[in-house]
Amino acid sequence: MRAVTKSIERRSRARFPMRRELRYKLLEGEATIASGAGATCDMSSGGVAFTSDRLLAAGAFIEISISWPVALEDGCPMRLIVFGRVLRSGLHRSVCTIEKYEFRTQARTLQFAAPARHDGKLQRWAKEYTKAQQASA
């Protein structure tokens, strides 16, 4: 007879299965230390589980750009940009929080392996987030 074990639910919000292409970049200090691609597994209003091509450092700041399934009225494709922290990472699967998000339009033409943006928005957000965390401590 096999023992039945209950798993402990760590999520505070319901997750919804959603399989979408994504790109990510990780920040450590003020430097982008990694970038890559993957796909979402499931999402909630507070977090994203996704496949990744490598192990990600827990606690690192992350920006994820997710292809969004709904276009604007004129058919313009959208992307969901998520800023958060890596909670855990295992073999080909990672989980991060959603601390801030925004929608952006994307090019109408298909772009393969587009390079990660380096506009500094992730660095600015990470600095603000760290300041707010230190002020509340």
ZATORMI-53881 format. One line per 5 residues: number of its first residue (from 1); their letters; for each residue x, y, z of C-alpha. Coordinates in steps of 0.2 Angstrom, whole numbers, plus 2048, in hexadecimal, padded with zeros to 3 digits. Each point is the difference from the previous one (the first is absolute). Last residue first. Layout:
% residues N
NUM> A> X Y Z; ... $
This chain:
% residues 137
137> ASAQQ> 83C 8EC 828; 7F4 80B 7F6; 80E 80C 7FA; 80B 7F2 7FB; 7F2 7F7 7F5 $
132> AKTYE> 7FC 811 7F8; 812 804 7FC; 802 7EE 7F9; 7F1 802 7F5; 805 811 7F9 $
127> KAWRQ> 812 7F9 7FC; 7F8 7F1 7F7; 7F4 80B 7F6; 80E 80B 7FA; 80B 7F0 7FB $
122> LKGDH> 7F1 7F8 7F7; 7FC 810 7F7; 813 802 7FA; 7FC 800 7EE; 80A 7F0 7FC $
117> RAPAA> 7F3 7F6 7F6; 803 7EE 7FE; 805 7FA 7EF; 7F2 7FA 7F4; 802 7ED 7FE $
112> FQLTR> 7F4 7FF 7F1; 7F6 80F 7FB; 7EF 7FE 7F9; 7F9 810 7F8; 7F3 80A 809 $
107> AQTRF> 80D 808 80C; 7FA 800 812; 7F4 80B 80A; 803 802 812; 7F7 7FA 810 $
102> EYKEI> 806 804 811; 804 7F6 810; 807 803 811; 804 7F4 80F; 7FC 7F0 7F7 $
97> TCVSR> 809 7F2 809; 80B 7F3 7F8; 800 7ED 7FD; 80C 7F6 7F6; 7FF 7F0 7F6 $
92> HLGSR> 80E 7F7 7F5; 807 7F6 80F; 7FD 80B 80F; 7FE 812 804; 7F8 809 80F $
87> LVRGF> 7F9 811 805; 808 80B 7F2; 7FB 812 803; 7F4 80B 7F7; 7FD 80B 7F0 $
82> VILRM> 7F4 7FA 7F3; 7FE 807 7EE; 7F0 7F9 7F8; 802 801 7ED; 7F3 806 7F3 $
77> PCGDE> 7FD 7FD 7EE; 7F8 80E 7F5; 7F0 7F9 7F8; 7F7 811 7FE; 7F6 7FD 810 $
72> LAVPW> 80F 7FB 80B; 806 7EE 800; 7FC 7F3 80C; 80B 7F0 803; 80E 80A 809 $
67> SISIE> 812 7FC 7FC; 809 801 811; 80F 80B 803; 808 7FB 811; 80B 80C 80B $
62> IFAGA> 808 7F8 80F; 809 805 810; 809 7F2 808; 7FA 7F8 810; 803 7EE 7FA $
57> ALLRD> 80D 7FF 7F3; 7F9 7F9 7F0; 804 7EF 7FA; 801 7FF 7ED; 7F6 7FF 7F0 $
52> STFAV> 7F0 806 808; 7EE 7F9 802; 7F4 80B 809; 7F6 802 80F; 7FA 812 802 $
47> GGSSM> 7FA 809 810; 7F4 80C 809; 7F1 803 7F5; 802 7EE 7FB; 809 7F7 7F2 $
42> DCTAG> 803 7EE 7F9; 80D 7F7 7F6; 808 80F 7F7; 80C 7FD 7F2; 813 802 7FF $
37> AGSAI> 80D 80C 7FA; 811 807 807; 809 80E 808; 80E 800 80D; 80A 80B 80B $
32> TAEGE> 7F9 811 7FD; 80A 80B 80B; 7FB 80C 80D; 801 7F4 80F; 7FA 7F0 7F8 $
27> LLKYR> 7F3 802 7F3; 7F8 7F2 7F6; 7F8 801 7EF; 7F1 7F7 7F8; 7F8 7FB 7F0 $
22> LERRM> 7EF 7F8 7FF; 7F5 7F5 7F5; 7EF 7FC 806; 7F8 7F1 808; 7F3 805 80D $
17> PFRAR> 7F9 7F5 80E; 7F8 80B 80D; 806 801 812; 7F5 805 80F; 808 80C 80C $
12> SRREI> 809 7FD 811; 80C 7F3 7F9; 80A 7F5 80B; 7F4 7F1 800; 808 7F2 80A $
7> SKTVA> 7FF 7EF 7F8; 7F7 7F3 808; 808 7EF 801; 7F7 7EF 7FD; 80A 7F1 804 $
2> RM> 800 7F2 7F3; 7F9 7EF 805 $
